Each structure stands twice: as structure tokens, then as C-alpha cells.
Amino acid sequence: MDFNVRKLATDAGIFFSRAVQFTEEKLGQAEKTELDTHFESLLSRADSTKNWTEKIYRQTEVLLQPNPGARIEEFLYEKLDRKIPPRATNGEILGQFMLEAAKEFGPGTPYGSTLISVGDCQRRLGGAHRDFLQTSSISFLTPLRNFLEGDWRTISRERRLLENRRLDLDACKARLKKAKAAEAKAACEGEAAPDFQESRPRNYVLSASASALWNEELDKADHELRVAQTEFDRQAEVTRLLLEGINSTHVNHLRCLCEFVEAQTVYYNQCHKYMQELQRELARGCPDSLEVNSHGVGSPTDPSAVLPLNSPSPDADALQIEEVQPPASGTRKAKVLYAYDAGDSSELSLMADELITVYTVPGMDPDWLIGERGNQKGKVPVTYLELLS
């Protein structure tokens, strides 16, 4: 194997110089170039985003797959770039057991027929759970993992490079400072009158030679400092742009979070529907042993009381956004902070930096407002707006 000895020696020298500079900074024996307040704020925000995204991602994994063994198996399949084999959900397995038990006990018996009904419901619940897992993984887990394994790795790499550039810059500052001090000392010694009692004024010759050498060293250190400052400034700008992209990450994660809640709402609605159907079926089969509660519209167990996100409300005033009239007072101007794509016909798409008129209506979700742009009207999320007085 062909080694570039000169490059290895240069890299070793740079590493040693950075290590010395870092150690002296920790011991308080060297000055450190400080970043501006805005940059430090961006760094803190990025670190916080990474830490909380990691925690939310891990806990969501636990929520979707409580079995740690299954999670490890899925992780290994992903690392090996192999397709994860299909796995039956707990509800599907329970339903299959109940159906097999019904065959053995006799489907015509009360117990067997009930096992068939409950088992079929459990299988449907398991299928709904499977769909929920797939939807949540695609719409929520995958974007979070892409940020941690993609964008954050890029940010971390550029931050490490910026730290190396800062250490190089501070080392150059220290060398320049030492060169200036030595050059000044040599100049002072050179100004002293030579001793002409000697046949050869050695002190004068040596001082002049040292002054020339330190002048050369001073020019070299000054040149290295300018180069290091340029590289540091360039790397700081690159890192700053990446850190400012965290705002876009938050917007993307907000959209993914809404989709995750939507998937949960649909899943629990399906489960509630299946259980109500099973409850009614069992009530018809054994009315004497099973009391079925009937609930009116709007009760906590009424399926119409739990609606998916972006679904129309049962109130007539909220069925059509076009029917909502703006109040006589209370309208405000708002500046759009981020672009937003409408999720359905009841929402209004937004463009960044545009001005729209917004107002609210009684009974409306506080996270939403009614927005107007010319003849267009629809719901808009409050988090995408800056309300103007």
C-alpha cells in the first residue's frame, strides 16, 4: 500500500496543533473565538430539535410496536436492506384462535357462535391496526428518521468542520501574537549600541539576524491568519444556512404530526364502529345476559362524536365554508409565515409572505381561523400566520 508520508505528517501536525489549542482553551491559557449570539441561538435550537425528535421517534416506535424483540428484528432487516416479513397483529392472532375454537366447540352452539362473532371482530380490529401501523410509519416515523439520519448528520459534519476551522484560526492568532512579541524584542535588542571594543561586534550582528528572521516569521503568521479567517468565515456561513433550515424542518414535522393524528383518529373510529356492530350483534343473540347501552347523538360513545381531522362537522353552519359570513367586527390582517397546501376543499392554500384577512366563528377550533383572499375563503392554521394589529 502506497502511503503519502508528507500528507500523513502534515495531518498529524494539524491534529496536534488543534489538540494543543483545545487543551489551552480548556485550561484558560488561550483565547477562544466566540460565535455571535444569533449563531449560538441557532445551535441551541438545532440541538433541542435533534434531542426531542429522537425521543419522540423512539417513543412512537414503542407505541406502535411494544414488543422490543420485534423492534430489534425490524431494525436488523432494515440494516440488512431486506424486506420485513409480514407479521400478524395481536388482534388477528386472537381472532384466528377464537375461530378455530368455535370450529371445535361447534359453530351452532351459543358459545361457538359468539366466538365466531367476536373472533371476526378481532380480526377486523387487527386489520385496522395493521393499516394504522403502515400509515403512521410512512407519514410520521419515516420523516423523523430521515431527519436524524440525513439532515442532522450533515449539520453535525459541518459543525465539526467549523470547530476545526475555529481551532485553526485561534492557533494562527496565537502564533501571530508570539511572532509580534519576539519581533519587538529583537528590534529592541538591535537598537542597543554595539560593543566596538571587540574586534567583532557579535551581539549586533546576531540581533540584526534575529530581527530579520522574526520579520519573516511575522509575515508568514499574518498570511496564515488571513487564510484561516477566510476559511472560518466561509464555513460559518455554510453552517448558519444549514441551521436556519431547522425552521423548515419544524414545518415539515408539523405536517407529519397532523397526518399521524389523522391516522389515529381514523383507526379509533374504525375500532369504535366495529365494537358497536359487535355489541349490537351480541345483544340480538343474548339479550338476557348482555345489556346494551343506547346513546343519543353527541354522546361520548357515539361514532359521530369522534370525527377525523379535516372532516365536516355535523353542525349545519360548519358544513360549507362558503356559507360562513365574516363577522361585522373582529377581522384582522395576517402575514403568512410559511406556504401551506390545503388538505381539502374547506381549507385555503397559502403562499409565504402574502397578506390575508382572517377572523374566527363561534365554536371553531382555536388552532384554525377563517382566511380570505379576494373571492377565496377557507380554514387556515394559526401556526402559519403572524397576526397584525
C-alpha positions in Angstrom: 0.0 0.0 0.0 1.4 3.4 -1.1 1.4 5.9 1.8 1.9 9.6 1.3 4.3 10.2 4.2 4.3 14.0 3.7 0.5 14.2 3.9 0.4 12.0 7.0 3.0 14.2 8.7 1.0 17.3 7.8 -2.3 15.9 9.0 -0.6 14.8 12.2 0.9 18.2 12.7 -2.5 19.9 12.2 -4.2 17.4 14.6 -1.5 18.1 17.2 -1.9 21.8 16.8 -5.6 21.6 17.3 -5.3 19.4 20.3 -2.8 21.8 21.9 -5.1 24.8 21.2 -8.2 23.0 22.6 -6.3 22.0 25.7 -5.0 25.5 26.3 -8.6 26.9 25.9 -9.9 24.4 28.5 -7.1 25.4 30.9 -7.8 29.1 30.3 -4.3 29.7 28.8 -5.5 30.7 25.3 -8.2 32.9 23.8 -11.2 31.5 22.0 -13.1 33.0 19.1 -16.7 33.3 20.2 -19.6 33.0 17.8 -22.3 35.7 17.7 -25.4 35.5 19.8 -27.7 34.6 16.8 -25.4 31.8 15.8 -25.4 30.4 19.3 -29.2 30.6 19.4 -29.3 28.6 16.1 -27.0 26.0 17.6 -29.1 25.6 20.7 -32.3 25.4 18.7 -30.8 22.7 16.4 -29.6 20.6 19.4 -33.0 20.9 21.0 -34.7 19.8 17.8 -32.4 16.8 17.4 -32.9 15.7 21.1 -36.6 15.9 21.1 -37.1 14.4 17.7 -35.0 11.5 18.8 -37.1 11.0 21.9 -40.4 11.4 20.1 -39.2 8.9 17.4 -38.2 6.3 19.9 -41.4 6.5 22.0 -43.6 6.4 18.9 -41.8 3.2 17.9 -42.7 1.8 21.4 -46.3 2.9 20.9 -46.6 1.3 17.5 -44.6 -1.8 18.4 -44.5 -2.5 22.2 -42.6 -5.8 21.6 -38.8 -4.9 21.9 -37.9 -8.2 20.2 -40.0 -7.4 17.2 -38.4 -3.9 17.0 -34.9 -5.3 17.1 -35.9 -7.8 14.3 -37.3 -4.9 12.1 -34.1 -2.9 12.8 -31.9 -5.7 11.6 -33.9 -6.3 8.5 -33.6 -2.5 7.7 -29.9 -2.5 8.2 -29.5 -5.6 6.0 -31.7 -3.9 3.4 -34.1 -6.8 3.3 -37.9 -6.8 3.2 -39.5 -7.2 6.6 -41.7 -10.4 6.5 -45.4 -9.9 7.1 -46.4 -10.3 10.8 -49.9 -10.9 12.0 -51.1 -8.4 14.6 -52.2 -9.5 18.1 -55.8 -8.9 17.2 -55.6 -11.1 14.1 -53.9 -13.9 16.0 -56.6 -13.7 18.8 -59.4 -13.7 16.2 -57.9 -16.8 14.5 -57.7 -18.6 17.8 -61.3 -17.8 18.5 -62.5 -19.0 15.1 -60.6 -22.3 15.5 -62.0 -22.8 18.9 -65.5 -22.2 17.5 -65.0 -25.0 15.0 -64.1 -27.4 17.8 -66.9 -26.4 20.1 -69.4 -26.3 17.4 -70.5 -23.2 15.5 -74.1 -24.0 16.2 -73.7 -23.7 20.0 -74.2 -20.4 21.7 -70.6 -20.3 22.8 -69.3 -21.3 19.4 -71.5 -18.7 17.5 -70.4 -16.0 19.9 -66.7 -17.0 19.5 -67.2 -16.6 15.7 -68.7 -13.1 16.1 -66.1 -11.9 18.5 -63.2 -13.6 16.5 -64.3 -12.0 13.3 -64.4 -8.6 15.0 -61.0 -9.1 16.5 -59.6 -9.9 13.0 -61.1 -6.7 11.7 -59.6 -4.8 14.6 -56.3 -6.4 13.8 -56.5 -5.4 10.2 -57.3 -1.8 11.1 -54.3 -1.8 13.5 -52.1 -3.1 10.6 -53.3 -0.2 8.4 -52.7 2.2 11.2 -49.1 0.9 11.7 -48.3 1.2 8.0 -49.8 4.7 7.7 -48.0 6.0 10.8 -44.7 4.5 9.7 -44.9 6.2 6.3 -46.3 9.6 7.3 -44.6 10.1 10.7 -41.8 7.8 11.6 -40.0 7.8 8.2 -39.7 11.7 8.0 -38.4 11.8 11.6 -35.8 9.1 10.8 -34.8 10.8 7.6 -34.1 14.0 9.5 -32.0 12.2 12.1 -30.1 10.1 9.6 -29.9 12.7 6.8 -30.2 16.4 7.6 -28.8 16.1 11.2 -25.8 14.1 10.1 -25.0 16.8 7.5 -25.4 19.5 10.2 -23.2 17.6 12.6 -20.5 17.1 10.0 -20.4 20.8 9.1 -20.4 21.8 12.8 -17.3 19.6 13.4 -15.6 21.2 10.4 -16.5 24.7 11.7 -15.0 23.8 15.1 -11.8 22.6 13.4 -11.6 25.9 11.4 -12.1 27.8 14.7 -9.2 26.0 16.4 -7.0 26.6 13.3 -7.9 30.3 13.4 -7.2 30.7 17.1 -3.9 28.8 16.7 -2.9 31.2 13.9 -3.8 34.2 16.2 -1.6 32.7 18.9 1.3 32.3 16.5 1.0 35.8 15.2 0.9 37.2 18.7 4.0 35.3 19.7 5.8 36.4 16.5 4.9 40.1 17.1 6.3 39.8 20.7 9.5 38.1 19.5 10.0 40.6 16.7 9.5 43.6 19.1 12.0 42.1 21.5 14.6 41.5 18.7 14.1 45.1 17.4 14.7 46.5 20.9 17.9 44.4 21.2 19.1 45.6 17.8 18.7 49.2 18.7 21.2 48.9 21.5 24.7 50.2 20.6 27.2 47.5 19.7 30.3 46.9 21.7 33.1 48.2 19.4 35.8 47.3 22.0 35.6 43.9 20.5 37.3 43.2 17.2 33.9 41.8 16.0 30.6 43.1 17.4 28.8 39.7 17.6 25.9 40.9 19.6 25.0 43.5 17.0 25.2 41.0 14.1 23.2 38.4 15.9 20.4 40.8 16.9 20.1 42.1 13.3 19.9 38.5 12.0 17.3 37.5 14.6 15.2 40.6 13.8 15.2 39.7 10.1 14.2 36.1 10.9 11.3 37.2 13.1 10.1 39.7 10.5 9.9 36.8 8.1 8.1 34.7 10.7 5.7 37.6 11.3 4.8 37.9 7.6 4.2 34.1 7.4 2.0 34.1 10.5 0.0 37.1 9.2 -0.6 35.3 5.9 -1.7 32.1 7.6 -4.1 34.1 9.8 -5.8 35.7 6.8 -6.2 32.3 5.2 -7.6 30.7 8.4 -10.0 33.7 8.8 -11.3 33.3 5.3 -11.9 29.5 5.7 -13.6 30.1 9.1 -15.9 32.7 7.7 -16.9 30.5 4.7 -17.6 27.5 6.9 -19.6 29.6 9.4 -21.8 30.8 6.6 -22.4 27.3 5.3 -23.2 26.0 8.9 -25.5 29.0 9.5 -27.6 28.3 6.4 -28.0 24.7 7.5 -29.0 25.7 11.0 -31.6 28.2 9.7 -33.1 25.2 7.7 -34.4 23.9 11.1 -37.4 26.2 10.7 -38.4 24.2 7.5 -37.8 21.0 9.4 -40.3 22.1 12.1 -42.9 22.9 9.4 -42.4 19.5 7.8 -42.6 17.8 11.2 -45.8 19.7 12.0 -47.4 18.4 8.8 -46.3 14.9 9.6 -47.7 15.2 13.1 -51.1 16.2 11.8 -51.1 13.2 9.5 -50.2 11.0 12.4 -53.2 12.3 14.4 -55.4 11.9 11.4 -54.3 8.2 11.2 -55.0 7.7 14.9 -58.4 9.3 14.5 -59.4 7.0 11.6 -58.1 4.0 13.4 -60.0 4.6 16.6 -63.1 5.5 14.6 -62.9 2.1 12.9 -62.4 0.3 16.2 -65.4 2.1 17.7 -67.5 1.2 14.7 -66.5 -2.5 14.8 -67.2 -2.7 18.5 -70.6 -1.1 18.2 -71.5 -3.6 15.5 -70.3 -6.5 17.6 -72.2 -5.1 20.6 -75.5 -4.9 18.7 -75.0 -8.4 17.3 -74.3 -9.9 20.7 -77.3 -8.1 22.1 -79.6 -9.7 19.5 -78.1 -13.1 20.2 -78.2 -13.0 24.0 -80.4 -10.1 25.2 -81.0 -11.5 28.6 -77.3 -11.8 29.5 -75.9 -8.7 27.8 -77.2 -5.2 28.5 -76.5 -2.8 25.6 -76.5 0.9 26.4 -78.0 3.1 23.8 -76.6 6.6 23.4 -78.1 9.5 21.7 -76.3 11.7 19.1 -73.4 13.6 20.6 -72.7 11.1 23.5 -69.1 10.1 24.2 -69.6 6.7 22.6 -71.4 7.9 19.6 -69.2 7.4 16.5 -70.4 10.7 15.1 -68.9 12.4 18.2 -65.4 11.4 17.0 -64.5 12.9 13.7 -61.3 12.6 11.7 -59.3 15.7 11.1 -60.5 17.9 8.2 -63.8 16.1 8.2 -67.0 18.2 8.2 -68.8 18.9 11.5 -72.4 17.8 12.0 -73.3 21.5 12.6 -75.0 23.0 9.5 -73.1 26.2 9.9 -69.8 24.4 9.5 -70.7 22.1 6.7 -69.7 24.5 4.0 -67.0 27.1 4.5 -68.6 29.2 1.8 -71.7 29.7 4.0 -69.8 31.3 6.8 -70.2 35.0 6.7 -67.5 37.3 8.3 -68.5 39.0 11.5 -69.2 42.7 11.5 -66.1 43.3 13.6 -63.1 41.2 14.6 -61.4 40.8 11.2 -57.6 41.2 11.2 -54.8 41.2 8.7 -52.3 38.4 9.0 -49.0 37.7 7.3 -48.4 34.2 6.1 -45.1 32.8 7.5 -44.9 29.6 5.5 -46.5 28.2 2.4 -49.4 25.8 3.1 -51.2 23.4 0.8 -54.9 22.9 1.6 -55.8 19.4 2.8 -59.4 19.5 1.4 -61.9 21.9 -0.1 -62.7 23.5 3.3 -59.2 24.9 3.7 -57.4 27.7 1.9 -53.9 27.3 0.4 -51.4 29.9 1.5 -48.3 31.5 -0.1 -45.4 32.7 2.1 -45.2 36.4 2.9 -48.7 37.2 1.5 -51.3 39.2 3.5 -54.8 37.8 4.1 -57.8 38.7 6.2 -58.7 36.4 9.0 -61.5 36.0 11.5 -63.0 33.4 13.7 -66.5 32.0 14.2 -68.2 30.7 17.3 -67.4 27.1 18.2 -64.4 26.9 15.8 -61.2 25.1 16.7 -58.8 27.7 18.2 -56.0 26.3 16.1 -57.7 27.4 13.0 -59.1 30.7 11.6 -61.2 31.6 8.5 -59.0 33.2 5.9 -60.0 35.3 2.9 -58.0 36.3 -0.2 -60.2 38.1 -2.7 -63.1 35.7 -3.5 -61.3 32.8 -2.0 -62.2 31.7 1.5 -61.3 28.7 3.8 -59.8 27.5 7.0 -56.1 28.3 7.7 -53.9 27.1 10.6 -52.9 29.7 13.1 -49.3 28.4 13.4 -48.7 29.5 9.8 -49.7 33.1 10.4 -48.4 36.3 12.1 -51.4 38.3 13.2 -51.0 42.0 12.6 -52.6 44.7 14.8 
